[in-house]
Structures are given as C-alpha cells and as structure tokens.
C-alpha cells in the first residue's frame, strides 16, 4: 500500500472536493482510462486494467519527491468526476525543476462541458502559488486538443510555444504539441485585477 497523501492537502472549490489520490481510488481510474474518447489525445485508445494499475503506481509516486504535489481525485456531491494533477516539473527526467509544477486533468466524458475542468484547474493554480509557494505552473497538450487548450486558457494559463516530438504517434501529433504556462506574479496580478472588477456583494 502506498500512502503518499500525508503531505497533500484536501481541497474544496464551489462544486468539487479534491482528495489526494490513494489505492482506494483505483476502480475510478479504471473507469476513466478505459474510455477511448477520454484517452483519444493521450494514448489513442482506452487502457486495459493492467495498464491502469501500472499508471496508478506511477501517479502515487508523483507525490513523493516534492511535498504537497501529486494527484487529486475530484468529487461533486460524492460523485467521481475525474482527477487533477500538480506534477513536479522534470518528473521522470534527469532532474526536477525547483519551484515548477505541471498541471494536468482528466474528466469522465459525462462531466465534460460543465466547467469542472477549469474550476479544478484554477484551484490547482491557487494551491500551487498560495499554499505551496511554486513560482511557475505549466501544462502540455496536443495542438489539436482544443477542449484541453480552452481549459488552460480559462484557468489563466497563456500560450508559450508549439513543439514537436519525433516518436509521437498519437492522433494529431503531426501538428505538434503546445505548452501553456503562468507564473506566480502573473497569477497574483490576475487575481488583483479580478478583485478590482468584481462588484461588492
């Protein structure tokens, strides 16, 4: 059994309760990752149970190197809707990038189009900058994944670059992938602007 969640906080938005990923959430991951449409721009097809079990172990491990980072599973009124991620930048590569995290999210198809991906992502940014003292958060997706790119923009990230990977054979990969990002200073400035333009209750 893994217990990497001790350093991760449970978070709450208006609609979503975000709980650190644990072994008890494996069946929810199996449901999510088995949908080929959900996985279209990620693996190109739904994952088998064995593949999800392997991915589950790797997801739990992302909570180990940097306190507070990792995966969260999201629930709306006790119904599972998907997961969100703040992954240490450079995870799985030669060295971690201090103060940076990669944002990720994956939602069940029946919960698409409700603004939940954006709502959870905004909370991930708030948590990263306000609670964990990160200085930059970025997100990656394929150029053709307009739904994910819209979520990144809505959450407050800005387009940084388009890049290409030779060994990428996913649907639409010939058009490259994109990086979006926001720094803590940019995020704080946006929050201040929002406070100024929000009428008092």
Secondary structure, DSSP 4 states (H G I P E B T S, - for coil): ----GGGSPPEE-SS-EEEE--GGGHHHHHHHHT-TTTTTTTTSSPPPHHHHHHHHHHHHHTTTSSTT-EEEEEEETTEEEEEEEEEETTTTSSS--TTEEEEEEEE-GGGTTSSHHHHHHHHHHHIIIIIS--SEEEEEEETT-HHHHHHHHHHT-EEEEEE--TT--STTGGG-EEEEEEEHHHHHHHHHHHHHHSPP-
